[in-house]
Amino acid sequence: MRISVIGCGYLGAVHAACMADAGHEVVGIDRDEEKVRMLSAGRAPFFEPGLPELLAHPPGRLRFSTDIADAASASVHFITVGTPQVAGGTAADVSFVDAAVDGLLPHLSAGDVVVGKSTVPVGTAGRLAARIESAGARLVWNPEFLREGRAVSDTVAPDRVVYGVAEGDETSVGVLDAVYARSLERGIPRIVTDHATAELVKIAANSFLATKISFINAMAEIAEATGADVTTLADAIGHDARIGRRFLNAGIGFGGGCMPKDIRAFQARAAELGLASSLAFLDEVDQINLRRRQRAVDLVREELGPLERRRIAVLGLAFKPDSDDVRDSPALEIACRLRALGATVTATDPEAITTARRSAPEIEYAVGVRAAVHGADAIVVATEWPQFRALVPAEVARWTAARVIIDGRNCLDAEAWRAAGFRYRGLGRS
Ligand code: UDX
């Protein structure tokens, strides 16, 4: 099939590369010339395991362009532009989606299928459908559920695919089945529904996951006040198959380019619909999440007292491992708050130093744990990279005089660190 992918950010670049790898002829379109230059040269503009391999060995079916007119050669058009938080508000800014549709309309042919993948407020597809249909094309809403760090495998083998189609639009269902034939052959569940349900599936899934994380972080607050251990609690309740252990890791909470802005945009949309109270709990989810960042800062202060002239090593900057993304990263925010309290902060991360330096030049950056902890008074582990989990406490003790370690992700062996002479403090752990 001939496919265009409008918007080559995180989602679009991965989607374009995976679609080409699946045998389709793909043009990725983005107005950012530098991004298009990099992708055309086979280089990924961001860190994502597996993507460089797909781009470096293009099967001759993948190209990139800054010219939306190049979409005219395709018959299936994916909209994969961002929907960030509006400046000064919490709603989603859908102007990039509107601009993509505006740009695409003159190049659509009768029978084309436009496939929305961006995360949008419910009702957006309904609004766009009439315009797309006026060009003789059809609109499908086909949300993505990819996780950073797993984006390639999540695109190739998602947990499910969801098609939101206009009533009776069997033709588009057939087109998308052909697009995703490789994945569907694996027996991946396929759900066909209406536009609004498809839009909601995405935002509901993300809200549920965020709620799960904040639930266990609320338990961490209770555990801190009562001397209980939240990791043991999570293990115990997680054995109940109705609850499940995944996304019950307490710590400094969720961040990134999706989850925080998605739950805020969902609340804003509910308020527009006169249903603010239905999602009022998501405000609590957000507040609990943000409190945990401060808790990590408070633990450092409890251990060290005033932070002026203190040196703190922060291990981790990305919002999660296997990513160089620092958007709304709890790790980077903690580093900045410690700095704002007068500490000298030296941070390290296997992948995210370059992106972090751009948004937080006030932090000092070091390559490697050994350099970061040198001269430190305390160590904060803020992203659970495997290389931090694997640190040998006795070895770290030789690199630094610091004897305080704050485990912001509850990812270290508390006893091993204590045995090496550290005061170990986890979140929600006694
Ligand atoms: C998320 C959704 O998982 C994905 O389906 C959607 O398409 C986009 O948003 P992503 O932002 O890549 O994906 O990260 P995810 O792995 O979900 O983690 C989100 C945040 O939650 C990270 O900051 C992570 O550290 C944190 N987290 C996750 C916890 O604090 N505890 C957990 O138990 C799990």
Residues whose N, C-alpha, C, O or C-beta is under 5 A from the ligand:
A	BS01	UDX	E144 F145 L146 R147 E148 I213 F247 L248 N249 G253 F254 G255 G256 C258 M259 F319 K320
